[in-house]
Amino acid sequence: MTDWMDRPLADMAQALHDGNVNEVKIAETAIARHDAWDDKLTAYKTWNAENALDQAKAADHALKSGINLGSLIGIMIPVRLDKAAMPVGLLLLSHLNNDDTLLAVALAVKAVIGTPVKRLGKPPLSGSL
């Protein structure tokens, strides 16, 4: 079985397009990963697995209906931690099928603000997931 959380987004998008995986399977993999690691990472202030599955089902329905949302709609860039050590991020959104521009803007932002490790420090358990 493929652990989709270890695959590049481009591979996931291609597998979705080819019908080799669906959004629900990817969501279930993410939920299992969360269940296995959240007690150590506490990465989310709130977590709603049921909502994630509902969103995945809606995305699967859209894909089966011929609606293609594109491979990227947005990119979240972690910027800093707040006083409670919670992440604060910058969300970049783009028009559909405008991935090249979205990635170029994200890389420009990264060039100005630096890497997440530089801004936030090394993540806990890095490299062990």
A tleap script that builds the chain and sets N, CA, C and O, in Angstrom:
source leaprc.protein.ff14SB
mol = sequence {
  NMET THR ASP TRP MET ASP ARG PRO LEU ALA
  ASP MET ALA GLN ALA LEU HIE ASP GLY ASN
  VAL ASN GLU VAL LYS ILE ALA GLU THR ALA
  ILE ALA ARG HIE ASP ALA TRP ASP ASP LYS
  LEU THR ALA TYR LYS THR TRP ASN ALA GLU
  ASN ALA LEU ASP GLN ALA LYS ALA ALA ASP
  HIE ALA LEU LYS SER GLY ILE ASN LEU GLY
  SER LEU ILE GLY ILE MET ILE PRO VAL ARG
  LEU ASP LYS ALA ALA MET PRO VAL GLY LEU
  LEU LEU LEU SER HIE LEU ASN ASN ASP ASP
  THR LEU LEU ALA VAL ALA LEU ALA VAL LYS
  ALA VAL ILE GLY THR PRO VAL LYS ARG LEU
  GLY LYS PRO PRO LEU SER GLY SER CLEU
}
set mol.1.N position { 0.836 -1.194 0.000 }
set mol.1.CA position { 0.000 0.000 0.000 }
set mol.1.C position { 0.877 1.252 0.000 }
set mol.1.O position { 1.865 1.321 0.730 }
set mol.2.N position { 0.521 2.217 -0.801 }
set mol.2.CA position { 1.267 3.465 -0.886 }
set mol.2.C position { 0.853 4.384 0.246 }
set mol.2.O position { -0.340 4.593 0.471 }
set mol.3.N position { 1.821 4.936 0.961 }
set mol.3.CA position { 1.515 5.956 1.959 }
set mol.3.C position { 1.565 7.294 1.234 }
set mol.3.O position { 2.643 7.835 0.989 }
set mol.4.N position { 0.406 7.818 0.896 }
set mol.4.CA position { 0.319 9.012 0.060 }
set mol.4.C position { 0.901 10.235 0.729 }
set mol.4.O position { 1.217 11.208 0.043 }
set mol.5.N position { 1.055 10.225 2.036 }
set mol.5.CA position { 1.631 11.379 2.724 }
set mol.5.C position { 3.131 11.489 2.476 }
set mol.5.O position { 3.729 12.530 2.748 }
set mol.6.N position { 3.739 10.431 1.966 }
set mol.6.CA position { 5.171 10.449 1.669 }
set mol.6.C position { 5.456 10.747 0.202 }
set mol.6.O position { 6.613 10.714 -0.218 }
set mol.7.N position { 4.431 11.035 -0.576 }
set mol.7.CA position { 4.587 11.268 -1.997 }
set mol.7.C position { 4.511 12.755 -2.311 }
set mol.7.O position { 3.813 13.486 -1.610 }
set mol.8.N position { 5.202 13.222 -3.336 }
set mol.8.CA position { 5.082 14.620 -3.747 }
set mol.8.C position { 3.652 14.931 -4.206 }
set mol.8.O position { 2.943 14.051 -4.695 }
set mol.9.N position { 3.239 16.188 -4.043 }
set mol.9.CA position { 1.895 16.598 -4.451 }
set mol.9.C position { 1.647 16.319 -5.930 }
set mol.9.O position { 0.540 15.946 -6.318 }
set mol.10.N position { 2.672 16.498 -6.748 }
set mol.10.CA position { 2.502 16.242 -8.188 }
set mol.10.C position { 2.151 14.775 -8.439 }
set mol.10.O position { 1.340 14.475 -9.314 }
set mol.11.N position { 2.759 13.856 -7.673 }
set mol.11.CA position { 2.434 12.433 -7.815 }
set mol.11.C position { 0.990 12.164 -7.385 }
set mol.11.O position { 0.273 11.398 -8.029 }
set mol.12.N position { 0.574 12.809 -6.281 }
set mol.12.CA position { -0.810 12.646 -5.828 }
set mol.12.C position { -1.787 13.160 -6.878 }
set mol.12.O position { -2.787 12.505 -7.173 }
set mol.13.N position { -1.500 14.325 -7.439 }
set mol.13.CA position { -2.379 14.911 -8.444 }
set mol.13.C position { -2.473 14.009 -9.666 }
set mol.13.O position { -3.560 13.813 -10.210 }
set mol.14.N position { -1.343 13.457 -10.102 }
set mol.14.CA position { -1.357 12.562 -11.261 }
set mol.14.C position { -2.130 11.288 -10.955 }
set mol.14.O position { -2.904 10.821 -11.791 }
set mol.15.N position { -1.931 10.715 -9.761 }
set mol.15.CA position { -2.652 9.501 -9.373 }
set mol.15.C position { -4.156 9.757 -9.294 }
set mol.15.O position { -4.953 8.900 -9.675 }
set mol.16.N position { -4.544 10.934 -8.801 }
set mol.16.CA position { -5.964 11.302 -8.774 }
set mol.16.C position { -6.510 11.398 -10.199 }
set mol.16.O position { -7.581 10.873 -10.503 }
set mol.17.N position { -5.760 12.072 -11.059 }
set mol.17.CA position { -6.172 12.244 -12.453 }
set mol.17.C position { -6.309 10.895 -13.158 }
set mol.17.O position { -7.245 10.682 -13.928 }
set mol.18.N position { -5.365 9.984 -12.887 }
set mol.18.CA position { -5.362 8.672 -13.532 }
set mol.18.C position { -6.355 7.699 -12.905 }
set mol.18.O position { -6.601 6.626 -13.456 }
set mol.19.N position { -6.926 8.063 -11.760 }
set mol.19.CA position { -7.872 7.186 -11.074 }
set mol.19.C position { -7.220 6.103 -10.239 }
set mol.19.O position { -7.878 5.133 -9.862 }
set mol.20.N position { -5.918 6.253 -9.939 }
set mol.20.CA position { -5.209 5.258 -9.139 }
set mol.20.C position { -5.428 5.435 -7.640 }
set mol.20.O position { -5.105 4.546 -6.853 }
set mol.21.N position { -5.968 6.566 -7.253 }
set mol.21.CA position { -6.288 6.850 -5.849 }
set mol.21.C position { -7.427 7.862 -5.861 }
set mol.21.O position { -7.666 8.519 -6.874 }
set mol.22.N position { -8.122 7.989 -4.750 }
set mol.22.CA position { -9.154 9.019 -4.664 }
set mol.22.C position { -8.901 9.891 -3.437 }
set mol.22.O position { -8.077 9.566 -2.582 }
set mol.23.N position { -9.620 10.989 -3.372 }
set mol.23.CA position { -9.428 11.942 -2.276 }
set mol.23.C position { -9.713 11.311 -0.919 }
set mol.23.O position { -9.038 11.618 0.064 }
set mol.24.N position { -10.708 10.434 -0.860 }
set mol.24.CA position { -11.045 9.788 0.412 }
set mol.24.C position { -9.871 8.949 0.907 }
set mol.24.O position { -9.553 8.975 2.096 }
set mol.25.N position { -9.226 8.206 0.012 }
set mol.25.CA position { -8.076 7.383 0.414 }
set mol.25.C position { -6.940 8.263 0.941 }
set mol.25.O position { -6.303 7.929 1.940 }
set mol.26.N position { -6.693 9.379 0.270 }
set mol.26.CA position { -5.651 10.298 0.738 }
set mol.26.C position { -6.032 10.878 2.099 }
set mol.26.O position { -5.186 10.982 2.988 }
set mol.27.N position { -7.296 11.255 2.266 }
set mol.27.CA position { -7.756 11.787 3.559 }
set mol.27.C position { -7.627 10.733 4.656 }
set mol.27.O position { -7.191 11.042 5.765 }
set mol.28.N position { -8.003 9.494 4.352 }
set mol.28.CA position { -7.883 8.424 5.349 }
set mol.28.C position { -6.427 8.203 5.751 }
set mol.28.O position { -6.130 7.946 6.918 }
set mol.29.N position { -5.526 8.305 4.782 }
set mol.29.CA position { -4.094 8.167 5.079 }
set mol.29.C position { -3.627 9.308 5.986 }
set mol.29.O position { -2.878 9.087 6.937 }
set mol.30.N position { -4.074 10.523 5.682 }
set mol.30.CA position { -3.704 11.678 6.515 }
set mol.30.C position { -4.268 11.537 7.919 }
set mol.30.O position { -3.592 11.867 8.893 }
set mol.31.N position { -5.487 11.056 8.035 }
set mol.31.CA position { -6.102 10.871 9.358 }
set mol.31.C position { -5.349 9.810 10.152 }
set mol.31.O position { -5.108 9.986 11.346 }
set mol.32.N position { -4.978 8.717 9.504 }
set mol.32.CA position { -4.204 7.677 10.187 }
set mol.32.C position { -2.857 8.219 10.649 }
set mol.32.O position { -2.406 7.916 11.754 }
set mol.33.N position { -2.216 9.023 9.801 }
set mol.33.CA position { -0.931 9.637 10.180 }
set mol.33.C position { -1.133 10.549 11.386 }
set mol.33.O position { -0.335 10.532 12.323 }
set mol.34.N position { -2.198 11.341 11.361 }
set mol.34.CA position { -2.506 12.225 12.489 }
set mol.34.C position { -2.729 11.412 13.761 }
set mol.34.O position { -2.180 11.736 14.815 }
set mol.35.N position { -3.530 10.362 13.661 }
set mol.35.CA position { -3.823 9.538 14.835 }
set mol.35.C position { -2.560 8.917 15.412 }
set mol.35.O position { -2.437 8.774 16.628 }
set mol.36.N position { -1.623 8.547 14.547 }
set mol.36.CA position { -0.391 7.907 15.004 }
set mol.36.C position { 0.593 8.877 15.648 }
set mol.36.O position { 1.374 8.474 16.510 }
set mol.37.N position { 0.571 10.162 15.241 }
set mol.37.CA position { 1.623 11.077 15.659 }
set mol.37.C position { 1.167 12.285 16.480 }
set mol.37.O position { 2.003 12.955 17.087 }
set mol.38.N position { -0.108 12.575 16.515 }
set mol.38.CA position { -0.525 13.838 17.130 }
set mol.38.C position { -0.187 13.936 18.611 }
set mol.38.O position { 0.075 15.032 19.104 }
set mol.39.N position { -0.186 12.813 19.336 }
set mol.39.CA position { 0.153 12.903 20.758 }
set mol.39.C position { 1.593 13.368 20.971 }
set mol.39.O position { 1.910 13.925 22.022 }
set mol.40.N position { 2.466 13.148 19.988 }
set mol.40.CA position { 3.855 13.614 20.077 }
set mol.40.C position { 4.038 15.003 19.462 }
set mol.40.O position { 4.785 15.830 19.985 }
set mol.41.N position { 3.348 15.250 18.347 }
set mol.41.CA position { 3.547 16.501 17.609 }
set mol.41.C position { 2.628 17.627 18.056 }
set mol.41.O position { 3.027 18.791 18.038 }
set mol.42.N position { 1.413 17.304 18.455 }
set mol.42.CA position { 0.367 18.288 18.748 }
set mol.42.C position { 0.396 19.408 17.703 }
set mol.42.O position { 0.501 20.589 18.035 }
set mol.43.N position { 0.299 19.002 16.427 }
set mol.43.CA position { 0.448 19.935 15.313 }
set mol.43.C position { -0.790 20.781 15.061 }
set mol.43.O position { -0.699 21.831 14.425 }
set mol.44.N position { -1.940 20.345 15.547 }
set mol.44.CA position { -3.180 21.061 15.267 }
set mol.44.C position { -3.845 21.493 16.566 }
set mol.44.O position { -3.930 20.726 17.525 }
set mol.45.N position { -4.311 22.725 16.577 }
set mol.45.CA position { -5.083 23.211 17.717 }
set mol.45.C position { -6.464 22.566 17.713 }
set mol.45.O position { -6.995 22.205 18.763 }
set mol.46.N position { -7.037 22.425 16.527 }
set mol.46.CA position { -8.298 21.705 16.360 }
set mol.46.C position { -8.119 20.685 15.245 }
set mol.46.O position { -7.334 20.894 14.320 }
set mol.47.N position { -8.844 19.591 15.339 }
set mol.47.CA position { -8.752 18.533 14.338 }
set mol.47.C position { -10.142 17.965 14.156 }
set mol.47.O position { -10.802 17.615 15.134 }
set mol.48.N position { -10.597 17.869 12.911 }
set mol.48.CA position { -11.924 17.353 12.628 }
set mol.48.C position { -11.818 16.360 11.475 }
set mol.48.O position { -11.962 16.727 10.309 }
set mol.49.N position { -11.569 15.118 11.813 }
set mol.49.CA position { -11.395 14.077 10.804 }
set mol.49.C position { -12.676 13.879 9.996 }
set mol.49.O position { -12.614 13.638 8.790 }
set mol.50.N position { -13.823 13.979 10.642 }
set mol.50.CA position { -15.098 13.800 9.935 }
set mol.50.C position { -15.264 14.862 8.847 }
set mol.50.O position { -15.704 14.555 7.739 }
set mol.51.N position { -14.913 16.106 9.162 }
set mol.51.CA position { -14.989 17.183 8.175 }
set mol.51.C position { -14.016 16.921 7.029 }
set mol.51.O position { -14.359 17.140 5.868 }
set mol.52.N position { -12.814 16.457 7.339 }
set mol.52.CA position { -11.830 16.153 6.294 }
set mol.52.C position { -12.374 15.092 5.345 }
set mol.52.O position { -12.217 15.208 4.129 }
set mol.53.N position { -13.013 14.060 5.893 }
set mol.53.CA position { -13.593 13.023 5.037 }
set mol.53.C position { -14.751 13.565 4.204 }
set mol.53.O position { -14.896 13.207 3.035 }
set mol.54.N position { -15.578 14.430 4.803 }
set mol.54.CA position { -16.672 15.047 4.043 }
set mol.54.C position { -16.138 15.870 2.877 }
set mol.54.O position { -16.676 15.809 1.772 }
set mol.55.N position { -15.077 16.640 3.123 }
set mol.55.CA position { -14.466 17.450 2.064 }
set mol.55.C position { -13.868 16.552 0.981 }
set mol.55.O position { -13.970 16.854 -0.208 }
set mol.56.N position { -13.246 15.451 1.395 }
set mol.56.CA position { -12.667 14.518 0.428 }
set mol.56.C position { -13.760 13.888 -0.436 }
set mol.56.O position { -13.584 13.733 -1.644 }
set mol.57.N position { -14.885 13.525 0.181 }
set mol.57.CA position { -16.007 12.952 -0.577 }
set mol.57.C position { -16.538 13.965 -1.589 }
set mol.57.O position { -16.858 13.603 -2.722 }
set mol.58.N position { -16.632 15.229 -1.185 }
set mol.58.CA position { -17.099 16.279 -2.102 }
set mol.58.C position { -16.118 16.454 -3.260 }
set mol.58.O position { -16.532 16.633 -4.405 }
set mol.59.N position { -14.818 16.403 -2.962 }
set mol.59.CA position { -13.814 16.527 -4.024 }
set mol.59.C position { -13.876 15.338 -4.974 }
set mol.59.O position { -13.771 15.508 -6.188 }
set mol.60.N position { -14.049 14.123 -4.425 }
set mol.60.CA position { -14.196 12.940 -5.284 }
set mol.60.C position { -15.408 13.080 -6.192 }
set mol.60.O position { -15.344 12.763 -7.380 }
set mol.61.N position { -16.503 13.553 -5.631 }
set mol.61.CA position { -17.722 13.742 -6.429 }
set mol.61.C position { -17.469 14.752 -7.566 }
set mol.61.O position { -17.896 14.536 -8.701 }
set mol.62.N position { -16.771 15.851 -7.248 }
set mol.62.CA position { -16.466 16.857 -8.269 }
set mol.62.C position { -15.615 16.258 -9.380 }
set mol.62.O position { -15.886 16.481 -10.559 }
set mol.63.N position { -14.579 15.493 -9.007 }
set mol.63.CA position { -13.708 14.878 -10.016 }
set mol.63.C position { -14.488 13.898 -10.892 }
set mol.63.O position { -14.307 13.876 -12.110 }
set mol.64.N position { -15.357 13.085 -10.276 }
set mol.64.CA position { -16.157 12.120 -11.046 }
set mol.64.C position { -17.145 12.835 -11.968 }
set mol.64.O position { -17.560 12.287 -12.989 }
set mol.65.N position { -17.520 14.064 -11.599 }
set mol.65.CA position { -18.455 14.843 -12.417 }
set mol.65.C position { -17.745 15.606 -13.527 }
set mol.65.O position { -18.385 16.308 -14.311 }
set mol.66.N position { -16.410 15.468 -13.595 }
set mol.66.CA position { -15.656 16.136 -14.641 }
set mol.66.C position { -15.127 17.506 -14.268 }
set mol.66.O position { -14.600 18.221 -15.120 }
set mol.67.N position { -15.261 17.877 -13.009 }
set mol.67.CA position { -14.754 19.173 -12.545 }
set mol.67.C position { -13.314 18.976 -12.083 }
set mol.67.O position { -13.048 18.175 -11.187 }
set mol.68.N position { -12.393 19.704 -12.691 }
set mol.68.CA position { -10.983 19.628 -12.323 }
set mol.68.C position { -10.598 20.932 -11.636 }
set mol.68.O position { -10.607 21.998 -12.251 }
set mol.69.N position { -10.262 20.833 -10.360 }
set mol.69.CA position { -9.906 22.022 -9.589 }
set mol.69.C position { -8.454 22.447 -9.809 }
set mol.69.O position { -8.011 23.440 -9.232 }
set mol.70.N position { -7.719 21.723 -10.623 }
set mol.70.CA position { -6.307 22.052 -10.834 }
set mol.70.C position { -5.467 21.390 -9.769 }
set mol.70.O position { -5.991 20.928 -8.755 }
set mol.71.N position { -4.177 21.340 -9.989 }
set mol.71.CA position { -3.311 20.649 -9.030 }
set mol.71.C position { -3.038 21.502 -7.790 }
set mol.71.O position { -2.872 20.959 -6.697 }
set mol.72.N position { -2.988 22.821 -7.941 }
set mol.72.CA position { -2.763 23.694 -6.789 }
set mol.72.C position { -3.798 24.809 -6.788 }
set mol.72.O position { -4.056 25.426 -7.821 }
set mol.73.N position { -4.373 25.059 -5.659 }
set mol.73.CA position { -5.263 26.203 -5.509 }
set mol.73.C position { -4.600 27.231 -4.601 }
set mol.73.O position { -4.802 28.434 -4.764 }
set mol.74.N position { -3.810 26.755 -3.648 }
set mol.74.CA position { -3.148 27.661 -2.724 }
set mol.74.C position { -1.951 27.001 -2.073 }
set mol.74.O position { -1.794 25.781 -2.109 }
set mol.75.N position { -1.119 27.825 -1.483 }
set mol.75.CA position { 0.053 27.354 -0.748 }
set mol.75.C position { 0.084 28.088 0.588 }
set mol.75.O position { -0.007 29.315 0.631 }
set mol.76.N position { 0.211 27.333 1.678 }
set mol.76.CA position { 0.342 27.924 3.007 }
set mol.76.C position { 1.829 27.985 3.360 }
set mol.76.O position { 2.538 26.982 3.277 }
set mol.77.N position { 2.283 29.158 3.748 }
set mol.77.CA position { 3.677 29.342 4.127 }
set mol.77.C position { 3.723 29.676 5.613 }
set mol.77.O position { 3.194 30.708 6.026 }
set mol.78.N position { 4.348 28.819 6.429 }
set mol.78.CA position { 4.476 29.148 7.846 }
set mol.78.C position { 5.415 30.343 8.001 }
set mol.78.O position { 6.511 30.357 7.442 }
set mol.79.N position { 4.978 31.341 8.764 }
set mol.79.CA position { 5.751 32.572 8.884 }
set mol.79.C position { 6.451 32.680 10.233 }
set mol.79.O position { 7.643 32.976 10.303 }
set mol.80.N position { 5.700 32.438 11.295 }
set mol.80.CA position { 6.293 32.575 12.629 }
set mol.80.C position { 5.407 31.844 13.627 }
set mol.80.O position { 4.368 31.298 13.256 }
set mol.81.N position { 5.809 31.832 14.876 }
set mol.81.CA position { 4.996 31.299 15.958 }
set mol.81.C position { 4.474 32.462 16.783 }
set mol.81.O position { 5.184 33.446 16.991 }
set mol.82.N position { 3.233 32.355 17.257 }
set mol.82.CA position { 2.692 33.420 18.103 }
set mol.82.C position { 3.145 33.225 19.551 }
set mol.82.O position { 3.951 32.339 19.835 }
set mol.83.N position { 2.634 34.044 20.460 }
set mol.83.CA position { 3.062 33.975 21.860 }
set mol.83.C position { 2.742 32.642 22.514 }
set mol.83.O position { 3.400 32.244 23.475 }
set mol.84.N position { 1.733 31.951 21.998 }
set mol.84.CA position { 1.360 30.637 22.530 }
set mol.84.C position { 2.053 29.504 21.763 }
set mol.84.O position { 1.683 28.338 21.899 }
set mol.85.N position { 3.054 29.857 20.962 }
set mol.85.CA position { 3.819 28.903 20.148 }
set mol.85.C position { 2.962 28.219 19.093 }
set mol.85.O position { 3.254 27.097 18.682 }
set mol.86.N position { 1.905 28.893 18.657 }
set mol.86.CA position { 1.057 28.384 17.579 }
set mol.86.C position { 1.530 28.998 16.259 }
set mol.86.O position { 1.903 30.170 16.220 }
set mol.87.N position { 1.516 28.211 15.178 }
set mol.87.CA position { 2.003 28.739 13.903 }
set mol.87.C position { 1.081 29.814 13.322 }
set mol.87.O position { -0.143 29.739 13.422 }
set mol.88.N position { 1.710 30.799 12.723 }
set mol.88.CA position { 1.001 31.844 11.984 }
set mol.88.C position { 1.493 31.730 10.552 }
set mol.88.O position { 2.698 31.684 10.305 }
set mol.89.N position { 0.551 31.686 9.601 }
set mol.89.CA position { 0.955 31.457 8.227 }
set mol.89.C position { 0.422 32.493 7.262 }
set mol.89.O position { -0.452 33.296 7.590 }
set mol.90.N position { 0.969 32.452 6.073 }
set mol.90.CA position { 0.552 33.288 4.963 }
set mol.90.C position { -0.025 32.351 3.904 }
set mol.90.O position { 0.664 31.443 3.439 }
set mol.91.N position { -1.283 32.564 3.522 }
set mol.91.CA position { -1.926 31.733 2.525 }
set mol.91.C position { -1.918 32.462 1.186 }
set mol.91.O position { -2.464 33.559 1.062 }
set mol.92.N position { -1.293 31.843 0.187 }
set mol.92.CA position { -1.274 32.379 -1.168 }
set mol.92.C position { -2.290 31.610 -1.991 }
set mol.92.O position { -2.246 30.380 -2.040 }
set mol.93.N position { -3.200 32.317 -2.635 }
set mol.93.CA position { -4.220 31.690 -3.472 }
set mol.93.C position { -4.025 32.102 -4.917 }
set mol.93.O position { -3.470 33.163 -5.202 }
set mol.94.N position { -4.487 31.255 -5.830 }
set mol.94.CA position { -4.318 31.523 -7.249 }
set mol.94.C position { -5.569 31.136 -8.009 }
set mol.94.O position { -6.430 30.418 -7.499 }
set mol.95.N position { -5.654 31.620 -9.229 }
set mol.95.CA position { -6.703 31.164 -10.133 }
set mol.95.C position { -6.413 29.725 -10.523 }
set mol.95.O position { -5.271 29.277 -10.425 }
set mol.96.N position { -7.427 28.998 -10.962 }
set mol.96.CA position { -7.245 27.619 -11.385 }
set mol.96.C position { -6.222 27.510 -12.503 }
set mol.96.O position { -6.137 28.370 -13.379 }
set mol.97.N position { -5.452 26.441 -12.453 }
set mol.97.CA position { -4.454 26.123 -13.479 }
set mol.97.C position { -3.426 27.228 -13.679 }
set mol.97.O position { -2.950 27.453 -14.792 }
set mol.98.N position { -3.091 27.908 -12.606 }
set mol.98.CA position { -2.081 28.960 -12.641 }
set mol.98.C position { -0.945 28.599 -11.685 }
set mol.98.O position { -0.415 29.453 -10.976 }
set mol.99.N position { -0.586 27.314 -11.682 }
set mol.99.CA position { 0.399 26.796 -10.748 }
set mol.99.C position { 1.757 27.472 -10.872 }
set mol.99.O position { 2.408 27.745 -9.863 }
set mol.100.N position { 2.190 27.745 -12.099 }
set mol.100.CA position { 3.522 28.337 -12.296 }
set mol.100.C position { 3.633 29.684 -11.593 }
set mol.100.O position { 4.638 29.965 -10.941 }
set mol.101.N position { 2.611 30.510 -11.724 }
set mol.101.CA position { 2.639 31.827 -11.070 }
set mol.101.C position { 2.586 31.675 -9.562 }
set mol.101.O position { 3.316 32.355 -8.841 }
set mol.102.N position { 1.724 30.784 -9.079 }
set mol.102.CA position { 1.613 30.560 -7.633 }
set mol.102.C position { 2.943 30.102 -7.048 }
set mol.102.O position { 3.374 30.610 -6.013 }
set mol.103.N position { 3.589 29.156 -7.696 }
set mol.103.CA position { 4.888 28.680 -7.208 }
set mol.103.C position { 5.949 29.773 -7.283 }
set mol.103.O position { 6.785 29.879 -6.385 }
set mol.104.N position { 5.930 30.584 -8.334 }
set mol.104.CA position { 6.904 31.678 -8.458 }
set mol.104.C position { 6.733 32.680 -7.322 }
set mol.104.O position { 7.718 33.146 -6.751 }
set mol.105.N position { 5.492 33.011 -6.996 }
set mol.105.CA position { 5.243 33.947 -5.889 }
set mol.105.C position { 5.694 33.324 -4.571 }
set mol.105.O position { 6.310 34.001 -3.749 }
set mol.106.N position { 5.393 32.037 -4.359 }
set mol.106.CA position { 5.812 31.366 -3.125 }
set mol.106.C position { 7.331 31.365 -2.984 }
set mol.106.O position { 7.858 31.594 -1.896 }
set mol.107.N position { 8.033 31.107 -4.088 }
set mol.107.CA position { 9.498 31.116 -4.039 }
set mol.107.C position { 10.038 32.520 -3.777 }
set mol.107.O position { 11.048 32.675 -3.091 }
set mol.108.N position { 9.377 33.539 -4.316 }
set mol.108.CA position { 9.796 34.919 -4.060 }
set mol.108.C position { 9.598 35.273 -2.596 }
set mol.108.O position { 10.450 35.925 -1.993 }
set mol.109.N position { 8.471 34.846 -2.017 }
set mol.109.CA position { 8.221 35.090 -0.587 }
set mol.109.C position { 9.289 34.381 0.239 }
set mol.109.O position { 9.839 34.963 1.175 }
set mol.110.N position { 9.583 33.131 -0.101 }
set mol.110.CA position { 10.612 32.378 0.621 }
set mol.110.C position { 11.962 33.073 0.546 }
set mol.110.O position { 12.703 33.100 1.529 }
set mol.111.N position { 12.289 33.638 -0.622 }
set mol.111.CA position { 13.566 34.335 -0.783 }
set mol.111.C position { 13.654 35.543 0.149 }
set mol.111.O position { 14.736 35.886 0.625 }
set mol.112.N position { 12.519 36.182 0.408 }
set mol.112.CA position { 12.508 37.367 1.271 }
set mol.112.C position { 12.497 36.988 2.744 }
set mol.112.O position { 13.238 37.567 3.538 }
set mol.113.N position { 11.650 36.006 3.122 }
set mol.113.CA position { 11.498 35.712 4.559 }
set mol.113.C position { 12.355 34.549 5.037 }
set mol.113.O position { 12.448 34.320 6.243 }
set mol.114.N position { 12.985 33.807 4.129 }
set mol.114.CA position { 13.841 32.694 4.524 }
set mol.114.C position { 13.070 31.393 4.651 }
set mol.114.O position { 11.855 31.355 4.458 }
set mol.115.N position { 13.784 30.335 4.975 }
set mol.115.CA position { 13.182 29.006 5.072 }
set mol.115.C position { 12.423 28.858 6.392 }
set mol.115.O position { 12.690 29.595 7.342 }
set mol.116.N position { 11.479 27.912 6.461 }
set mol.116.CA position { 10.773 27.686 7.720 }
set mol.116.C position { 11.714 27.314 8.864 }
set mol.116.O position { 11.501 27.740 10.000 }
set mol.117.N position { 12.745 26.531 8.581 }
set mol.117.CA position { 13.690 26.157 9.645 }
set mol.117.C position { 14.397 27.401 10.173 }
set mol.117.O position { 14.621 27.521 11.378 }
set mol.118.N position { 14.748 28.325 9.286 }
set mol.118.CA position { 15.406 29.563 9.712 }
set mol.118.C position { 14.469 30.393 10.591 }
set mol.118.O position { 14.902 30.965 11.592 }
set mol.119.N position { 13.183 30.461 10.220 }
set mol.119.CA position { 12.222 31.283 10.955 }
set mol.119.C position { 11.699 30.608 12.215 }
set mol.119.O position { 11.521 31.261 13.243 }
set mol.120.N position { 11.449 29.292 12.137 }
set mol.120.CA position { 10.736 28.599 13.214 }
set mol.120.C position { 11.586 27.596 13.986 }
set mol.120.O position { 11.182 27.135 15.053 }
set mol.121.N position { 12.741 27.260 13.465 }
set mol.121.CA position { 13.566 26.249 14.108 }
set mol.121.C position { 13.241 24.864 13.547 }
set mol.121.O position { 12.294 24.691 12.779 }
set mol.122.N position { 14.031 23.908 13.942 }
set mol.122.CA position { 13.868 22.542 13.461 }
set mol.122.C position { 12.590 21.956 14.039 }
set mol.122.O position { 12.352 22.075 15.240 }
set mol.123.N position { 11.754 21.318 13.202 }
set mol.123.CA position { 10.511 20.735 13.709 }
set mol.123.C position { 10.790 19.537 14.605 }
set mol.123.O position { 11.811 18.870 14.441 }
set mol.124.N position { 9.891 19.252 15.559 }
set mol.124.CA position { 10.086 18.080 16.413 }
set mol.124.C position { 9.992 16.813 15.583 }
set mol.124.O position { 9.188 16.740 14.653 }
set mol.125.N position { 10.788 15.831 15.899 }
set mol.125.CA position { 10.794 14.544 15.212 }
set mol.125.C position { 11.064 14.667 13.731 }
set mol.125.O position { 10.641 13.810 12.956 }
set mol.126.N position { 11.763 15.721 13.314 }
set mol.126.CA position { 11.998 15.924 11.885 }
set mol.126.C position { 12.769 14.741 11.315 }
set mol.126.O position { 13.731 14.252 11.907 }
set mol.127.N position { 12.320 14.305 10.160 }
set mol.127.CA position { 12.952 13.207 9.471 }
set mol.127.C position { 12.517 11.833 9.948 }
set mol.127.O position { 12.925 10.829 9.364 }
set mol.128.N position { 11.692 11.756 11.004 }
set mol.128.CA position { 11.308 10.450 11.520 }
set mol.128.C position { 9.886 10.081 11.156 }
set mol.128.O position { 9.394 9.031 11.569 }
set mol.129.N position { 9.213 10.932 10.384 }
set mol.129.CA position { 7.848 10.601 9.967 }
set mol.129.C position { 7.937 9.868 8.677 }
set mol.129.O position { 6.912 9.479 8.117 }
savepdb mol mol.pdb
quit
